[in-house]
Structure formats: structure tokens, C-alpha cells
Amino acid sequence: MLYIKKFIDKVSHMESKQNKELVISAVDARGVRDELSKLLSDLHTLTSDSTKTEEVIQVEIVGGKFK
């Protein structure tokens, strides 16, 4: 998450200087894109795993007649 952290730092610096534009290199832009894609993919995997319905197994034990 190095590129996302760098992006957040650059945006914070831009805001502190009250600039209206932020320019980042193509390498940084690709890094942010790749890291966001990975995070979204991981999130999708985690949420799809948790929404799976669990199989219900019903067990019935019959003891017969007791005397």
C-alpha cells in the first residue's frame, strides 16, 4: 500500500497549500490503480465467502423403547 499512502500524503500536502490541482507521475498512478484493484479484489473475496449459505445438517437419534 505504498502508492496509496504516497497518494494520501500528496493530497494532504496539496490541501495544506490550498492548491486546486494534483499532478502525479504515471508510475504512481499505475501503482495506486494496482493497489486499489488488489484491495477491491480481496474485499470481494472476503464478502463473497461470508455470504455463502451454510449447509444445515439435521441429526435425529432414535433410542427405541425403554423398559
N, CA, C and O atoms as a GROMACS GRO file, in nm:
protein
  268
    1MET      N    1   0.082  -0.119   0.000
    1MET     CA    2   0.000   0.000   0.000
    1MET      C    3   0.086   0.125   0.000
    1MET      O    4   0.045   0.231   0.048
    2LEU      N    5   0.203   0.111  -0.053
    2LEU     CA    6   0.297   0.222  -0.060
    2LEU      C    7   0.244   0.335  -0.148
    2LEU      O    8   0.254   0.452  -0.112
    3TYR      N    9   0.188   0.299  -0.263
    3TYR     CA   10   0.140   0.402  -0.356
    3TYR      C   11   0.017   0.474  -0.303
    3TYR      O   12   0.002   0.595  -0.323
    4ILE      N   13  -0.071   0.402  -0.236
    4ILE     CA   14  -0.189   0.466  -0.178
    4ILE      C   15  -0.147   0.562  -0.068
    4ILE      O   16  -0.201   0.673  -0.059
    5LYS      N   17  -0.051   0.521   0.014
    5LYS     CA   18  -0.002   0.610   0.121
    5LYS      C   19   0.062   0.735   0.060
    5LYS      O   20   0.038   0.846   0.108
    6LYS      N   21   0.143   0.718  -0.045
    6LYS     CA   22   0.203   0.834  -0.111
    6LYS      C   23   0.096   0.926  -0.168
    6LYS      O   24   0.108   1.048  -0.159
    7PHE      N   25  -0.009   0.868  -0.227
    7PHE     CA   26  -0.118   0.948  -0.282
    7PHE      C   27  -0.188   1.027  -0.173
    7PHE      O   28  -0.214   1.146  -0.190
    8ILE      N   29  -0.218   0.964  -0.062
    8ILE     CA   30  -0.284   1.032   0.050
    8ILE      C   31  -0.196   1.146   0.102
    8ILE      O   32  -0.246   1.254   0.131
    9ASP      N   33  -0.066   1.120   0.113
    9ASP     CA   34   0.026   1.225   0.158
    9ASP      C   35   0.029   1.342   0.061
    9ASP      O   36   0.032   1.458   0.103
   10LYS      N   37   0.028   1.314  -0.069
   10LYS     CA   38   0.030   1.421  -0.169
   10LYS      C   39  -0.098   1.503  -0.165
   10LYS      O   40  -0.094   1.625  -0.179
   11VAL      N   41  -0.212   1.436  -0.146
   11VAL     CA   42  -0.339   1.509  -0.138
   11VAL      C   43  -0.341   1.596  -0.012
   11VAL      O   44  -0.387   1.710  -0.016
   12SER      N   45  -0.292   1.542   0.098
   12SER     CA   46  -0.286   1.622   0.222
   12SER      C   47  -0.196   1.743   0.205
   12SER      O   48  -0.228   1.852   0.250
   13HIS      N   49  -0.083   1.723   0.139
   13HIS     CA   50   0.009   1.834   0.116
   13HIS      C   51  -0.056   1.938   0.024
   13HIS      O   52  -0.042   2.059   0.047
   14MET      N   53  -0.126   1.892  -0.079
   14MET     CA   54  -0.194   1.982  -0.172
   14MET      C   55  -0.297   2.066  -0.096
   14MET      O   56  -0.307   2.187  -0.117
   15GLU      N   57  -0.374   2.001  -0.009
   15GLU     CA   58  -0.476   2.073   0.067
   15GLU      C   59  -0.415   2.173   0.163
   15GLU      O   60  -0.470   2.282   0.182
   16SER      N   61  -0.302   2.139   0.223
   16SER     CA   62  -0.239   2.231   0.318
   16SER      C   63  -0.187   2.356   0.247
   16SER      O   64  -0.182   2.464   0.306
   17LYS      N   65  -0.148   2.341   0.121
   17LYS     CA   66  -0.100   2.455   0.041
   17LYS      C   67  -0.215   2.525  -0.032
   17LYS      O   68  -0.193   2.624  -0.102
   18GLN      N   69  -0.337   2.474  -0.015
   18GLN     CA   70  -0.458   2.526  -0.079
   18GLN      C   71  -0.445   2.530  -0.231
   18GLN      O   72  -0.492   2.623  -0.297
   19ASN      N   73  -0.381   2.427  -0.285
   19ASN     CA   74  -0.374   2.412  -0.430
   19ASN      C   75  -0.503   2.348  -0.481
   19ASN      O   76  -0.576   2.285  -0.405
   20LYS      N   77  -0.530   2.366  -0.608
   20LYS     CA   78  -0.651   2.310  -0.666
   20LYS      C   79  -0.621   2.194  -0.758
   20LYS      O   80  -0.714   2.128  -0.806
   21GLU      N   81  -0.495   2.166  -0.784
   21GLU     CA   82  -0.459   2.058  -0.874
   21GLU      C   83  -0.352   1.970  -0.811
   21GLU      O   84  -0.268   2.015  -0.733
   22LEU      N   85  -0.360   1.844  -0.848
   22LEU     CA   86  -0.260   1.748  -0.802
   22LEU      C   87  -0.209   1.674  -0.924
   22LEU      O   88  -0.288   1.620  -1.002
   23VAL      N   89  -0.080   1.672  -0.942
   23VAL     CA   90  -0.019   1.602  -1.055
   23VAL      C   91   0.065   1.488  -0.998
   23VAL      O   92   0.149   1.509  -0.910
   24ILE      N   93   0.041   1.368  -1.050
   24ILE     CA   94   0.122   1.254  -1.009
   24ILE      C   95   0.179   1.188  -1.133
   24ILE      O   96   0.124   1.200  -1.243
   25SER      N   97   0.288   1.118  -1.116
   25SER     CA   98   0.353   1.052  -1.229
   25SER      C   99   0.271   0.932  -1.274
   25SER      O  100   0.186   0.882  -1.201
   26ALA      N  101   0.299   0.887  -1.394
   26ALA     CA  102   0.229   0.770  -1.448
   26ALA      C  103   0.262   0.646  -1.365
   26ALA      O  104   0.176   0.560  -1.346
   27VAL      N  105   0.384   0.637  -1.317
   27VAL     CA  106   0.424   0.522  -1.234
   27VAL      C  107   0.341   0.520  -1.105
   27VAL      O  108   0.291   0.416  -1.064
   28ASP      N  109   0.328   0.637  -1.040
   28ASP     CA  110   0.248   0.645  -0.918
   28ASP      C  111   0.100   0.615  -0.946
   28ASP      O  112   0.034   0.548  -0.867
   29ALA      N  113   0.049   0.666  -1.058
   29ALA     CA  114  -0.091   0.643  -1.093
   29ALA      C  115  -0.117   0.494  -1.115
   29ALA      O  116  -0.219   0.441  -1.069
   30ARG      N  117  -0.027   0.426  -1.185
   30ARG     CA  118  -0.042   0.282  -1.207
   30ARG      C  119  -0.032   0.207  -1.074
   30ARG      O  120  -0.105   0.110  -1.052
   31GLY      N  121   0.057   0.251  -0.986
   31GLY     CA  122   0.071   0.186  -0.856
   31GLY      C  123  -0.056   0.198  -0.773
   31GLY      O  124  -0.099   0.102  -0.710
   32VAL      N  125  -0.116   0.318  -0.772
   32VAL     CA  126  -0.242   0.338  -0.699
   32VAL      C  127  -0.351   0.250  -0.759
   32VAL      O  128  -0.426   0.186  -0.686
   33ARG      N  129  -0.359   0.248  -0.892
   33ARG     CA  130  -0.459   0.164  -0.959
   33ARG      C  131  -0.443   0.017  -0.922
   33ARG      O  132  -0.541  -0.051  -0.890
   34ASP      N  133  -0.320  -0.032  -0.927
   34ASP     CA  134  -0.295  -0.173  -0.898
   34ASP      C  135  -0.328  -0.207  -0.752
   34ASP      O  136  -0.386  -0.312  -0.724
   35GLU      N  137  -0.290  -0.119  -0.660
   35GLU     CA  138  -0.318  -0.145  -0.518
   35GLU      C  139  -0.467  -0.139  -0.489
   35GLU      O  140  -0.518  -0.220  -0.411
   36LEU      N  141  -0.538  -0.045  -0.550
   36LEU     CA  142  -0.684  -0.038  -0.531
   36LEU      C  143  -0.752  -0.161  -0.590
   36LEU      O  144  -0.846  -0.214  -0.531
   37SER      N  145  -0.705  -0.206  -0.705
   37SER     CA  146  -0.763  -0.327  -0.766
   37SER      C  147  -0.742  -0.448  -0.676
   37SER      O  148  -0.833  -0.529  -0.660
   38LYS      N  149  -0.625  -0.459  -0.618
   38LYS     CA  150  -0.595  -0.571  -0.528
   38LYS      C  151  -0.684  -0.564  -0.404
   38LYS      O  152  -0.739  -0.666  -0.361
   39LEU      N  153  -0.698  -0.446  -0.346
   39LEU     CA  154  -0.782  -0.431  -0.227
   39LEU      C  155  -0.928  -0.463  -0.257
   39LEU      O  156  -0.994  -0.530  -0.178
   40LEU      N  157  -0.978  -0.416  -0.371
   40LEU     CA  158  -1.117  -0.445  -0.408
   40LEU      C  159  -1.137  -0.594  -0.435
   40LEU      O  160  -1.241  -0.650  -0.400
   41SER      N  161  -1.039  -0.656  -0.496
   41SER     CA  162  -1.048  -0.800  -0.521
   41SER      C  163  -1.050  -0.878  -0.390
   41SER      O  164  -1.128  -0.972  -0.374
   42ASP      N  165  -0.964  -0.839  -0.296
   42ASP     CA  166  -0.962  -0.905  -0.165
   42ASP      C  167  -1.094  -0.884  -0.091
   42ASP      O  168  -1.146  -0.976  -0.028
   43LEU      N  169  -1.148  -0.763  -0.098
   43LEU     CA  170  -1.275  -0.734  -0.033
   43LEU      C  171  -1.388  -0.818  -0.092
   43LEU      O  172  -1.472  -0.871  -0.020
   44HIS      N  173  -1.388  -0.829  -0.224
   44HIS     CA  174  -1.491  -0.910  -0.290
   44HIS      C  175  -1.480  -1.056  -0.246
   44HIS      O  176  -1.582  -1.121  -0.220
   45THR      N  177  -1.360  -1.106  -0.239
   45THR     CA  178  -1.339  -1.245  -0.197
   45THR      C  179  -1.387  -1.265  -0.054
   45THR      O  180  -1.453  -1.365  -0.024
   46LEU      N  181  -1.355  -1.172   0.034
   46LEU     CA  182  -1.396  -1.185   0.174
   46LEU      C  183  -1.547  -1.176   0.190
   46LEU      O  184  -1.605  -1.252   0.267
   47THR      N  185  -1.610  -1.084   0.118
   47THR     CA  186  -1.754  -1.068   0.135
   47THR      C  187  -1.830  -1.180   0.068
   47THR      O  188  -1.937  -1.219   0.116
   48SER      N  189  -1.779  -1.235  -0.041
   48SER     CA  190  -1.850  -1.345  -0.106
   48SER      C  191  -1.837  -1.472  -0.023
   48SER      O  192  -1.928  -1.555  -0.024
   49ASP      N  193  -1.726  -1.490   0.048
   49ASP     CA  194  -1.710  -1.606   0.136
   49ASP      C  195  -1.805  -1.599   0.254
   49ASP      O  196  -1.857  -1.702   0.298
   50SER      N  197  -1.828  -1.480   0.307
   50SER     CA  198  -1.912  -1.466   0.426
   50SER      C  199  -2.060  -1.472   0.394
   50SER      O  200  -2.142  -1.494   0.483
   51THR      N  201  -2.097  -1.454   0.267
   51THR     CA  202  -2.238  -1.457   0.231
   51THR      C  203  -2.284  -1.594   0.184
   51THR      O  204  -2.401  -1.613   0.152
   52LYS      N  205  -2.194  -1.690   0.182
   52LYS     CA  206  -2.233  -1.825   0.143
   52LYS      C  207  -2.327  -1.881   0.249
   52LYS      O  208  -2.307  -1.861   0.369
   53THR      N  209  -2.428  -1.950   0.203
   53THR     CA  210  -2.521  -2.010   0.298
   53THR      C  211  -2.459  -2.137   0.353
   53THR      O  212  -2.400  -2.217   0.280
   54GLU      N  213  -2.473  -2.154   0.483
   54GLU     CA  214  -2.418  -2.272   0.546
   54GLU      C  215  -2.516  -2.388   0.533
   54GLU      O  216  -2.638  -2.370   0.544
   55GLU      N  217  -2.462  -2.504   0.511
   55GLU     CA  218  -2.545  -2.623   0.499
   55GLU      C  219  -2.590  -2.666   0.638
   55GLU      O  220  -2.510  -2.674   0.731
   56VAL      N  221  -2.719  -2.694   0.651
   56VAL     CA  222  -2.774  -2.737   0.778
   56VAL      C  223  -2.785  -2.889   0.777
   56VAL      O  224  -2.847  -2.948   0.688
   57ILE      N  225  -2.725  -2.949   0.876
   57ILE     CA  226  -2.732  -3.095   0.889
   57ILE      C  227  -2.818  -3.126   1.010
   57ILE      O  228  -2.789  -3.082   1.121
   58GLN      N  229  -2.924  -3.201   0.987
   58GLN     CA  230  -3.016  -3.236   1.096
   58GLN      C  231  -2.992  -3.382   1.132
   58GLN      O  232  -2.996  -3.470   1.046
   59VAL      N  233  -2.968  -3.406   1.260
   59VAL     CA  234  -2.942  -3.540   1.310
   59VAL      C  235  -3.054  -3.577   1.405
   59VAL      O  236  -3.088  -3.500   1.495
   60GLU      N  237  -3.112  -3.694   1.384
   60GLU     CA  238  -3.218  -3.744   1.473
   60GLU      C  239  -3.172  -3.877   1.530
   60GLU      O  240  -3.137  -3.969   1.457
   61ILE      N  241  -3.173  -3.884   1.661
   61ILE     CA  242  -3.131  -4.007   1.728
   61ILE      C  243  -3.256  -4.073   1.788
   61ILE      O  244  -3.327  -4.013   1.868
   62VAL      N  245  -3.280  -4.195   1.748
   62VAL     CA  246  -3.394  -4.270   1.797
   62VAL      C  247  -3.339  -4.381   1.888
   62VAL      O  248  -3.258  -4.464   1.845
   63GLY      N  249  -3.384  -4.380   2.012
   63GLY     CA  250  -3.333  -4.477   2.109
   63GLY      C  251  -3.419  -4.602   2.123
   63GLY      O  252  -3.384  -4.693   2.198
   64GLY      N  253  -3.527  -4.607   2.053
   64GLY     CA  254  -3.613  -4.724   2.066
   64GLY      C  255  -3.697  -4.713   2.193
   64GLY      O  256  -3.718  -4.604   2.246
   65LYS      N  257  -3.744  -4.828   2.243
   65LYS     CA  258  -3.830  -4.830   2.362
   65LYS      C  259  -3.747  -4.868   2.484
   65LYS      O  260  -3.667  -4.961   2.480
   66PHE      N  261  -3.769  -4.794   2.590
   66PHE     CA  262  -3.702  -4.825   2.716
   66PHE      C  263  -3.802  -4.896   2.807
   66PHE      O  264  -3.920  -4.859   2.808
   67LYS      N  265  -3.760  -4.996   2.884
   67LYS     CA  266  -3.848  -5.068   2.975
   67LYS      C  267  -3.805  -5.045   3.115
   67LYS      O  268  -3.867  -5.097   3.208
   0.00000   0.00000   0.00000
